[in-house]
Amino acid sequence: IGDQLVKKKFTPVGFRVYEILSKYFETVDVICVVRRGQSSNTGIWYSRARRFNFFLRGFKYLFIMRKSSGAVIEAKKRTVKWAYYDRDRSRVESS
């Protein structure tokens, strides 16, 4: 699953699909597959990309998912525990 750039608007199709899949499946791994030796790497595609103003991206996403218990998995609320550090006043005052 790749991404899309149409009329200067970028759409992360791969991650939109991942967002939907992650509601019903558990993620095992997300792999970025580099394409080599495909027909889209030829000169004709390069000239089309320049003429119609799009990028030739060299990878696609491969999502490895596992069936969950059947219940919809809700996203966990993430919290950040910020630490507070006293500044060394001697360094601030001497500057």
DSSP file (Angstrom, degrees, kcal/mol; ACC not computed):
  #  RESIDUE AA STRUCTURE BP1 BP2  ACC     N-H-->O    O-->H-N    N-H-->O    O-->H-N    TCO  KAPPA ALPHA  PHI   PSI    X-CA   Y-CA   Z-CA
    1    1 A I              0   0    0      0, 0.0    60,-2.4     0, 0.0     2,-0.1   0.000 360.0 360.0 360.0 125.1    0.0    0.0    0.0
    2    2 A G        -     0   0    0     58,-0.2    12,-0.5     1,-0.1     2,-0.2  -0.371 360.0 -99.8-109.2-171.6    1.6    3.3   -1.0
    3    3 A D        -     0   0    0     10,-0.2     2,-0.4     9,-0.1    54,-0.1  -0.565  29.0-135.3-106.4 173.5    0.8    7.0   -0.6
    4    4 A Q  E     -A   11   0A   0      7,-2.4     7,-3.4    -2,-0.2     2,-0.4  -0.993  13.9-171.0-137.1 138.3   -0.8    9.4   -3.1
    5    5 A L  E     +A   10   0A   0     -2,-0.4     2,-0.4     5,-0.2     5,-0.2  -0.944  19.3 166.7-128.2 108.4    0.1   12.9   -4.3
    6    6 A V  E >   -A    9   0A   0      3,-2.2     3,-1.5    -2,-0.4    48,-0.1  -0.989  68.0 -13.3-128.6 126.1   -2.7   14.4   -6.5
    7    7 A K  T 3  S-     0   0    0     -2,-0.4    -1,-0.2     1,-0.3     3,-0.1   0.901 128.1 -53.5  50.6  48.8   -2.9   18.1   -7.3
    8    8 A K  T 3  S+     0   0    0     45,-0.3     2,-0.5     1,-0.2    -1,-0.3   0.641 113.3 120.0  63.7  18.4   -0.3   19.1   -4.7
    9    9 A K  E <   -A    6   0A   0     -3,-1.5    -3,-2.2     2,-0.0     2,-0.4  -0.961  53.2-149.4-116.2 120.0   -2.3   17.3   -2.0
   10   10 A F  E     -A    5   0A   0     -2,-0.5    -5,-0.2    -5,-0.2    -7,-0.0  -0.733  11.9-172.0 -90.2 130.1   -0.6   14.4   -0.2
   11   11 A T  E     -A    4   0A   0     -7,-3.4    -7,-2.4    -2,-0.4     2,-2.1  -0.973  19.0-146.5-122.7 115.9   -2.7   11.5    1.1
   12   12 A P     >  +     0   0    0      0, 0.0     4,-1.9     0, 0.0     3,-0.3  -0.506  28.7 169.4 -79.6  76.4   -1.0    8.9    3.3
   13   13 A V  H  > S+     0   0    0     -2,-2.1     4,-2.5     1,-0.2     5,-0.2   0.882  71.1  56.7 -57.2 -42.5   -3.2    6.0    2.0
   14   14 A G  H  > S+     0   0    0    -12,-0.5     4,-2.0     1,-0.2    -1,-0.2   0.907 110.4  42.4 -58.1 -44.5   -1.0    3.4    3.7
   15   15 A F  H  > S+     0   0    0     -3,-0.3     4,-2.0     2,-0.2    -1,-0.2   0.758 110.4  56.3 -79.4 -23.1   -1.4    4.9    7.1
   16   16 A R  H  X S+     0   0    0     -4,-1.9     4,-1.7     2,-0.2    -2,-0.2   0.921 110.6  45.3 -67.6 -43.2   -5.1    5.5    6.6
   17   17 A V  H  X S+     0   0    0     -4,-2.5     4,-2.8     1,-0.2    -2,-0.2   0.902 111.6  53.0 -64.3 -40.4   -5.6    1.8    5.9
   18   18 A Y  H  X S+     0   0    0     -4,-2.0     4,-2.5    -5,-0.2    -1,-0.2   0.895 105.5  54.5 -61.0 -40.2   -3.4    1.0    8.9
   19   19 A E  H  < S+     0   0    0     -4,-2.0     4,-0.4     2,-0.2    -1,-0.2   0.901 112.0  43.7 -60.5 -41.8   -5.6    3.1   11.1
   20   20 A I  H >X S+     0   0    0     -4,-1.7     3,-1.1     1,-0.2     4,-0.5   0.927 114.6  48.9 -69.5 -45.5   -8.7    1.2   10.0
   21   21 A L  H >X S+     0   0    0     -4,-2.8     4,-2.2     1,-0.2     3,-1.3   0.851 101.8  63.2 -64.0 -34.6   -6.9   -2.2   10.3
   22   22 A S  H 3< S+     0   0    0     -4,-2.5    -1,-0.2     1,-0.3    -2,-0.2   0.663  93.3  63.9 -69.4 -13.7   -5.6   -1.5   13.7
   23   23 A K  H <4 S+     0   0    0     -3,-1.1    50,-2.1    -4,-0.4    -1,-0.3   0.788 118.3  24.3 -74.0 -27.2   -9.2   -1.3   15.1
   24   24 A Y  H << S+     0   0    0     -3,-1.3    44,-0.9    -4,-0.5     2,-0.3   0.578 123.6  45.0-114.8 -15.4   -9.8   -4.9   14.3
   25   25 A F  E  < S-B   67   0B   0     -4,-2.2     2,-0.4    42,-0.2    42,-0.2  -0.905  75.6-117.1-130.9 157.4   -6.3   -6.5   14.2
   26   26 A E  E     -B   66   0B   0     40,-3.0    40,-2.5    -2,-0.3     2,-0.4  -0.792  35.0-120.2 -91.9 136.0   -3.2   -6.4   16.4
   27   27 A T  E     +B   65   0B   0     -2,-0.4    38,-0.2    38,-0.2     3,-0.1  -0.621  33.3 172.1 -79.3 128.2   -0.1   -5.0   14.7
   28   28 A V  E     -     0   0B   0     36,-3.1     2,-0.3    -2,-0.4    37,-0.2   0.809  67.1 -23.1 -96.5 -46.7    2.8   -7.4   14.5
   29   29 A D  E     -B   64   0B   0     35,-1.7    35,-2.9     2,-0.0     2,-0.5  -0.985  45.3-140.8-162.4 153.8    5.1   -5.3   12.3
   30   30 A V  E     -B   63   0B   0     -2,-0.3     2,-0.4    33,-0.2    33,-0.2  -0.992  27.8-167.9-120.2 121.1    5.1   -2.5    9.7
   31   31 A I  E     -B   62   0B   0     31,-3.0    31,-2.9    -2,-0.5     2,-0.7  -0.897  17.7-145.6-115.6 137.4    7.6   -3.1    6.9
   32   32 A C  E     -B   61   0B   0     -2,-0.4     2,-0.6    29,-0.2    29,-0.2  -0.905  19.8-155.8-100.2 112.0    8.8   -0.6    4.3
   33   33 A V  E     -B   60   0B   0     27,-3.1    27,-2.0    -2,-0.7     2,-0.4  -0.799   4.3-147.7 -95.5 119.2    9.4   -2.6    1.1
   34   34 A V  E     -B   59   0B   0     -2,-0.6     2,-0.5    25,-0.2    25,-0.3  -0.707  12.9-138.2 -85.6 132.2   11.8   -1.0   -1.3
   35   35 A R        +     0   0    0     23,-1.9     2,-0.4    -2,-0.4    -1,-0.0  -0.781  25.9 174.4 -95.1 133.8   11.1   -1.6   -4.9
   36   36 A R        +     0   0    0     -2,-0.5    -2,-0.0     1,-0.1    22,-0.0  -0.999  62.0  10.7-136.1 137.9   14.0   -2.4   -7.2
   37   37 A G  S    S+     0   0    0     -2,-0.4     2,-0.2     1,-0.2    -1,-0.1   0.700  85.3 143.1  73.1  19.0   13.9   -3.4  -10.9
   38   38 A Q    >   -     0   0    0      1,-0.1     3,-1.6     4,-0.0    -1,-0.2  -0.500  64.5-112.7 -88.1 163.5   10.2   -2.7  -11.4
   39   39 A S  G >  S+     0   0    0      1,-0.3     3,-1.3    -2,-0.2     6,-0.3   0.708 112.1  69.6 -68.3 -18.9    8.9   -1.2  -14.6
   40   40 A S  G 3  S+     0   0    0      1,-0.3    -1,-0.3     5,-0.1    -3,-0.0   0.571  88.9  65.1 -76.7  -6.0    8.0    2.0  -12.8
   41   41 A N  G <  S+     0   0    0     -3,-1.6    -1,-0.3     4,-0.1    -2,-0.2   0.286  82.8 108.2 -93.9  10.3   11.7    2.8  -12.5
   42   42 A T  S <> S-     0   0    0     -3,-1.3     4,-1.6     1,-0.1     3,-0.4  -0.312  85.5-102.3 -85.8 170.1   12.1    3.1  -16.2
   43   43 A G  H  > S+     0   0    0      1,-0.2     4,-2.4     2,-0.2     5,-0.2   0.816 116.5  60.0 -62.1 -34.3   12.7    6.3  -18.2
   44   44 A I  H  > S+     0   0    0      1,-0.2     4,-2.0     2,-0.2    -1,-0.2   0.895 107.1  46.0 -64.9 -38.3    9.1    6.5  -19.5
   45   45 A W  H  > S+     0   0    0     -3,-0.4     4,-2.4    -6,-0.3    -1,-0.2   0.856 110.0  54.8 -71.0 -33.5    7.8    6.8  -15.9
   46   46 A Y  H  X S+     0   0    0     -4,-1.6     4,-1.9     2,-0.2    -2,-0.2   0.932 110.2  45.6 -63.0 -45.1   10.5    9.3  -15.1
   47   47 A S  H  X S+     0   0    0     -4,-2.4     4,-2.4     1,-0.2    -2,-0.2   0.876 112.6  50.9 -67.8 -36.4    9.4   11.5  -18.0
   48   48 A R  H  X S+     0   0    0     -4,-2.0     4,-2.9     2,-0.2    -1,-0.2   0.892 108.1  53.0 -65.4 -38.8    5.7   11.1  -17.0
   49   49 A A  H  X>S+     0   0    0     -4,-2.4     5,-1.9     1,-0.2     4,-0.6   0.904 112.7  43.8 -63.4 -40.8    6.5   12.1  -13.4
   50   50 A R  H  <5S+     0   0    0     -4,-1.9     3,-0.2     3,-0.2    -2,-0.2   0.900 116.4  47.0 -70.3 -39.4    8.2   15.3  -14.6
   51   51 A R  H  <5S+     0   0    0     -4,-2.4    -2,-0.2     1,-0.2    -3,-0.2   0.906 122.2  33.0 -70.2 -41.7    5.5   16.1  -17.1
   52   52 A F  H  <5S-     0   0    0     -4,-2.9    -1,-0.2    -5,-0.2    -2,-0.2   0.310 109.4-118.6-101.7   8.2    2.5   15.5  -14.8
   53   53 A N  T  <5 +     0   0    0     -4,-0.6     2,-0.3    -3,-0.2   -45,-0.3   0.945  64.7 128.4  59.5  59.5    4.3   16.7  -11.6
   54   54 A F      < -     0   0    0     -5,-1.9     2,-0.3    -6,-0.1    -1,-0.2  -0.955  53.7-112.9-137.5 162.4    4.2   13.6   -9.4
   55   55 A F        -     0   0    0     -2,-0.3     2,-0.9   -50,-0.1   -50,-0.1  -0.667  12.0-137.2 -94.7 146.2    6.9   11.7   -7.4
   56   56 A L        -     0   0    0     -2,-0.3     2,-0.3   -10,-0.0   -10,-0.0  -0.874  28.4-158.5 -96.4  99.9    8.1    8.2   -8.1
   57   57 A R        -     0   0    0     -2,-0.9   -22,-0.0   -54,-0.1   -55,-0.0  -0.611   9.6-147.0 -83.3 140.6    8.3    6.8   -4.6
   58   58 A G        +     0   0    0     -2,-0.3   -23,-1.9   -24,-0.1     2,-0.3   0.107  68.3  46.6 -98.7  23.0   10.6    3.9   -4.1
   59   59 A F  E     -B   34   0B   0    -25,-0.3     2,-0.3     2,-0.0   -25,-0.2  -0.983  53.6-158.3-154.9 165.3    8.7    2.0   -1.4
   60   60 A K  E     -B   33   0B   0    -27,-2.0   -27,-3.1    -2,-0.3     2,-0.4  -0.928  29.2-107.9-139.0 163.7    5.4    0.6   -0.3
   61   61 A Y  E     -B   32   0B   0    -60,-2.4     2,-0.5    -2,-0.3   -29,-0.2  -0.752  21.1-164.9 -98.0 141.9    4.1   -0.4    3.1
   62   62 A L  E     -B   31   0B   0    -31,-2.9   -31,-3.0    -2,-0.4     2,-0.6  -0.979   9.8-157.8-124.6 116.2    3.5   -4.0    4.2
   63   63 A F  E     -B   30   0B   0     -2,-0.5     2,-0.7   -33,-0.2   -33,-0.2  -0.839   2.7-159.4 -99.0 123.9    1.4   -4.4    7.3
   64   64 A I  E     +B   29   0B   0    -35,-2.9   -36,-3.1    -2,-0.6   -35,-1.7  -0.912  24.0 175.0-101.6 114.4    1.7   -7.7    9.3
   65   65 A M  E     -B   27   0B   0     -2,-0.7     2,-0.4   -38,-0.2   -38,-0.2  -0.811  21.3-149.1-122.3 159.0   -1.4   -8.0   11.4
   66   66 A R  E     -B   26   0B   0    -40,-2.5   -40,-3.0    -2,-0.3     2,-0.1  -0.973  31.0-103.4-127.5 141.6   -2.8  -10.7   13.7
   67   67 A K  E     -B   25   0B   0     -2,-0.4   -42,-0.2   -42,-0.2     2,-0.1  -0.404  38.5-145.2 -62.0 135.4   -6.4  -11.5   14.4
   68   68 A S        -     0   0    0    -44,-0.9    -1,-0.1    -2,-0.1     4,-0.1  -0.220  37.6 -80.5 -90.2-171.9   -7.5  -10.2   17.8
   69   69 A S  S    S-     0   0    0      2,-0.1     3,-0.1     1,-0.1   -44,-0.1   0.532  72.7 -96.4 -70.6  -4.9  -10.0  -11.8   20.1
   70   70 A G  S    S+     0   0    0      1,-0.5     2,-0.2   -46,-0.2    -1,-0.1   0.067  92.3 110.9 112.7 -24.4  -12.9  -10.4   18.1
   71   71 A A  S    S-     0   0    0      1,-0.1    -1,-0.5   -47,-0.0     2,-0.3  -0.547  79.4-101.3 -82.3 149.4  -13.6   -7.2   20.1
   72   72 A V        -     0   0    0     -2,-0.2     2,-0.6    -3,-0.1   -48,-0.2  -0.548  36.4-130.2 -69.8 129.0  -12.8   -3.9   18.7
   73   73 A I        -     0   0    0    -50,-2.1     2,-0.3    -2,-0.3   -48,-0.1  -0.727  19.5-147.9 -86.4 119.0   -9.6   -2.6   20.2
   74   74 A E        -     0   0    0     -2,-0.6     2,-0.2     1,-0.1    -1,-0.0  -0.613  24.2-105.2 -84.9 145.1   -9.9    0.9   21.5
   75   75 A A        -     0   0    0     -2,-0.3     2,-0.2     1,-0.1    -1,-0.1  -0.501  36.6-121.9 -69.6 134.6   -6.9    3.2   21.4
   76   76 A K        -     0   0    0     -2,-0.2     2,-0.4     1,-0.1    -1,-0.1  -0.531  24.7-111.2 -77.7 143.1   -5.4    3.7   24.8
   77   77 A K        -     0   0    0     -2,-0.2     2,-0.4     1,-0.0    -1,-0.1  -0.609  33.6-143.7 -74.5 127.7   -5.1    7.2   26.1
   78   78 A R        -     0   0    0     -2,-0.4     2,-0.4     2,-0.0    -1,-0.0  -0.766  17.2-171.4 -96.7 137.0   -1.5    8.2   26.2
   79   79 A T        -     0   0    0     -2,-0.4     2,-0.5     2,-0.0    -2,-0.0  -0.933  13.0-145.6-125.3 151.5   -0.2   10.4   29.0
   80   80 A V        -     0   0    0     -2,-0.4     2,-0.9     2,-0.0    -2,-0.0  -0.969   5.7-150.7-117.4 127.4    3.2   12.1   29.4
   81   81 A K        -     0   0    0     -2,-0.5     2,-0.3     2,-0.0    -2,-0.0  -0.848  19.8-154.9 -97.9 103.8    4.7   12.4   32.8
   82   82 A W        -     0   0    0     -2,-0.9     2,-0.4     1,-0.0    -2,-0.0  -0.577   3.8-142.6 -80.8 138.9    6.8   15.6   32.6
   83   83 A A        -     0   0    0     -2,-0.3     2,-0.5     2,-0.0    -1,-0.0  -0.790   7.8-143.2 -99.2 144.6    9.8   15.9   34.9
   84   84 A Y        -     0   0    0     -2,-0.4     2,-0.5     2,-0.0    -2,-0.0  -0.931  15.2-169.6-110.7 129.1   10.7   19.2   36.4
   85   85 A Y        -     0   0    0     -2,-0.5     2,-0.3     0, 0.0    -2,-0.0  -0.966  20.8-128.7-120.2 130.9   14.3   20.1   36.9
   86   86 A D        -     0   0    0     -2,-0.5     2,-0.2     1,-0.1    -2,-0.0  -0.592  29.9-124.9 -73.3 134.4   15.6   23.1   38.8
   87   87 A R        -     0   0    0     -2,-0.3     2,-0.9     1,-0.1     3,-0.1  -0.502  25.1-104.6 -78.9 150.2   18.0   25.1   36.8
   88   88 A D    >>  -     0   0    0     -2,-0.2     4,-1.3     1,-0.2     3,-0.8  -0.660  31.3-160.0 -74.9 108.2   21.4   25.8   38.2
   89   89 A R  H 3> S+     0   0    0     -2,-0.9     4,-2.7     1,-0.2     5,-0.3   0.792  84.8  63.8 -64.3 -30.1   21.1   29.5   39.3
   90   90 A S  H 3> S+     0   0    0      1,-0.2     4,-1.4     2,-0.2    -1,-0.2   0.865 103.7  47.5 -65.2 -34.2   24.8   30.1   39.3
   91   91 A R  H <> S+     0   0    0     -3,-0.8     4,-0.7     2,-0.2    -1,-0.2   0.877 113.9  47.3 -72.3 -37.7   25.1   29.4   35.5
   92   92 A V  H >< S+     0   0    0     -4,-1.3     3,-0.5     1,-0.2    -2,-0.2   0.913 114.0  46.0 -70.9 -42.7   22.1   31.7   34.8
   93   93 A E  H 3< S+     0   0    0     -4,-2.7    -1,-0.2     1,-0.2    -2,-0.2   0.815 109.3  54.2 -72.2 -31.0   23.3   34.6   37.0
   94   94 A S  H 3<        0   0    0     -4,-1.4    -1,-0.2    -5,-0.3    -2,-0.2   0.667 360.0 360.0 -78.7 -15.2   26.9   34.5   35.7
   95   95 A S    <<        0   0    0     -4,-0.7    -1,-0.2    -3,-0.5    -2,-0.1   0.477 360.0 360.0 -76.1 360.0   25.9   34.8   32.0
